[in-house]
Amino acid sequence: MDTTSAHVKRPDFLRALSRGVQGIKIGLPQEYFVEGLDLPVKDQIMKAVELLDRNGADIVDISLPHARYAISSYYLIATAEASSNLARYDGVRYGFSARDGVSDSATMYEETRTEGFGKEVKRRIMLGTYALSAGYYDAYYSKAQKARTLIKRDFDKALEKVDCIIAPVSPCVPFKLGEKIAEPLQMYLVDIYTVSVNLSGLPGMSIHCGMVGGLPVGFQIIGKPFDETMVLRIGHAYEQMAGNG
């Protein structure tokens, strides 16, 4: 009865792993391999793409023209959903409650949400509440949903021509723990290549493909809706070719 589940036949994932990449069409989005992607990271990903090419995959250039709207759309929609979904955690119905030593419900509600949520969660709730407010709903949230539709259409059109898409996971190598806490916008921008998958409802998986300066680099495999078998098949085949399996 879960509204987020689908009634689809369960694939034979293990059988798919043994089929290799011969004849598979893999799309490379032009918009993902331009300025903004660190060159050493790009080099490692392209080496992985070349390995797949040498082993029988057909590499095809594709275009995702609305990809530049992904970050702004995602963080408007995601924060709006956070604001809406987390409203239930008020200290009465769900989760943590700061009731000890509290004399009235208003104070209990305030202290519960003050103590129970971290800084990033509070930031997202405030941004989402702002985006959903009466004066800004059409200007922000509604436009973000329209952009989301355009992004999804780009993927749908591209995946009519190819079996899957390969793209970077991050434009740079991993940053240090806590390094970007004081700069949340910079931290959000690191998600530029992955949030489109969430917006479009597609299966994706990241695969390790090398090191830069002692830090790992990965590429992501993006499949058609409910085509996890293709994603796993290519990921497994690459790991076998690269000696990581």
N, C-alpha and C positions, 0 to 999 in steps of 0.2 A: 504493500500500500504506500510505498515511498514515492512521492511525486517527482523525485529527482532520479528515479531509476527507470530503465527502459526494458520492455519485453522483447529481447532479441535472442536469437539462438547463440549458445555458447560456442565460440570457435575452437578448433583444435590447435592450440598455441604451439604445442611441442612439435607437431608435424610441420608447421610453418617454419620452424627454426632450421630445418634441414634443407631448405630449398635454395639457399644462396641468393645472389642478386642478378643473375643472368637475365637480361632483357627488361629489367625494371627501369622505368623512367623516373629520374630524380630531378626535381626542380630546384634551381638556385635563384632566390629572389634578388634581383639586381639592386633593389633599394637597401638590402641588408649588408652589401659588400662595398660600401662607399665610405666617404670621410666620416669619421666617428668611431670606426672599428680599428683598434690598434693593429698596426701592420704585423707584428709578431704573432698575434692571435689569429689574424686572417691567414697567415702563412701556414699555421698548423692545421687549420680547418681545410684549407685547399689541398694540403697533402692527403688528408683523409678522403676528400672528394676524388682526387686523382687515383687513390688506391681502389676505390669503388669502381671508378671508370675502367681501370685496367683489368678488373675482374668481371667485366661484363655489363655493368650498369650503364644506362644511357643518360648522360647529364644534359639537362635542358634549361636554358635561361627562361625565367618567368618574371612577371612584374606584379607587385602588390602596391599600386599607386597611392593607396590611402594609409599606408603603414605609418606615415609621419604623425597621424592623429592617434596612434595607439596609446601612448603614455597618458596624454591629457584625457582621453576618453575613459581609459581604465581607472585612473585615480579619481575621477568624478563618480563613476558608477560604483566602484569598490567602496569608497568612503560613504556614499549614500546608503549602500546596503549595510555597511557597518553601523551607521547611525540608526537605521531602522531595526536591524536584527538584534542589536545589543541593548535596545531600549527595555527589553524584558528583564534584564539583570538589574533589578532595582532594590534588591535586598529582601524582597517579600516572596517572590514566586520562584526564582531560580538562583542557583549559585551562592556565592559568598554574601554574608550579611553582617554589617557592623552594628549589631544590636546592643552589645554590652555597654552599659553606662549611658545609653541614649534615651532621652526622655520623650521625644516626639518623633513622628514618622518622617517629617520633612528633613530633620537632621540625620536620621538613620539613612534615608535615601541618599542624601548628599555625601555622607561619609562612606557609605558602601561603594559608591561609584568613584570616590576620590581614592580610596585604599585599594579597591579591587581591580582597577584598570591602570596599566602602565602608560608612560608618556606617549608612545606611538599610537596606542589604542585611543587615548583621549584626543590626540591630534586628528585622527581619522573620523572620530565621532563629530568633532566640531566642524571639520570641513564638509562632511556629509550632511549635517544638519543645515549648514549654510546653503549648500547646493539644492536642498529640497525645500527650502523656505519659500513662502508664497511669492516673494518678489524676484526670486532667482531661479525657480524651477525650470521655466522655459528657456532662460538664457544659458543655463549650464547643464542640468541633468538631461533635459529633453534633447538638446543638441548632441550630448555625448552618446545617447542611445541611437540617434540617427547616424552618427559617425561609426558606431559599432556595427550597424547594418551594412554600411559601405565596406568596412574592413572584412566582414564575413563574406560579402559578395566577391571581394577580390580573391579570397582563399577558395571559395567554391568554384570560381571561374578557372583559377590556376590548376586546381585538382581535377578538373575535367581533362586536362592535357597530360598530367603526370600522376604517378602512383603515390608519390610522397614528396615532401619538401625537406631540404637540409638547410639549416641556418645557424648562425652563431647563437650561443647561449648568453654571453655577456660581451660587451664591447671591450672589456679589459680583463686582466687577471684578477683573482680575488683580492679584495682589500682587507686590511687588518681588522681584527675584531674590535668593534667600537669606533673605528676610524671615521665613519660618516654619520655618527649619531648627531653631531652638531650641525650637519648639513643634510637634512632629510631629502631635499630636492635632488641632490646629487645621488643619494642612495636610490631614489625612485627611478632616476634615469638609467641606472644599470639594468633595469627590467625591460628596456626598450624592445628587445627581441623576443621576449617570452610572453608578455601580456596579451599579445594578439591571439595566442592560442586559447587563452581563457575567454577572451571576448568572442571568439568564433566557435567555441564548443568543440574543439578538435583534440584528438589524442596526441600527446607528444612525449618524448623521452630524451634526456641528455646523455651523451656518451663521451667519456674521456678520450681525447685524441692527441695528447702531447703535453709538454711542459714548456713554460717560458719563464726564465729566471727562477727556476725551482718551484714554480707555482703551476697548478693544473689548468689546462684549457679544454673546453668541451664544445661539441656541436650538438644541435638538437635535430631530431627526426620528427616531422609533423605529418600525420596521416589523415586520411579521409575520415569523416564521422564513423565511429564504431569499427574502424579498421586497425585495431591494435595489433592484429596479426602481422600486418605489413611493417609497422613500426618495430616490433620485436624481431621480425625476420631480418631487417636491415641492420639493426643494432647488433644482433648476434653474429651475423655474417661479417660485419666490420671487425668486431672483436677477434674473431677467428683469423681474419686476414692480418690484423695488426699484431697478433700474438698476445692479446690481452684476455683471451677466453680461458 
